[in-house]
Amino acid sequence: MAIIKPFKLEEVRDALTGIGVHGLTVTEVKGYGRQKGHTEIYRGAEYAVSFLPKLKIEVAVASDLTSSVIDAIAAAARTGQIGDGKIFVVPLEKAVRIRTGETDVDAL
């Protein structure tokens, strides 16, 4: 699972496709990290923006691809600025492809 800046989605998708990952799920989310949001000036008034728009990408891969996926996402999503995002690795107990009934690695 990775939380990234929205404008980096295409670069991340291309990086993942380049290493053989062909499926992912993207969700629009909002949040903040250490920067606690920021302030914006709109029509002369200052507004505090507490939650920043981000994208959450979820990718299920075999364990031998984990390092490659982490490296690809990190390289493609990095801007060097605050708020580039985070990557979380979570164990996957079971996967089932609904259409065919395939399980685990075959279902990915």
Beta strands, then each sheet from edge to edge (+ up, - down):
strand 1: 2-4
strand 2: 25-31
strand 3: 38-42
strand 4: 45-49
strand 5: 52-58
strand 6: 85-87
sheet 1: 2+ 5- 1+ 6-
sheet 2: 3+ 4-
end
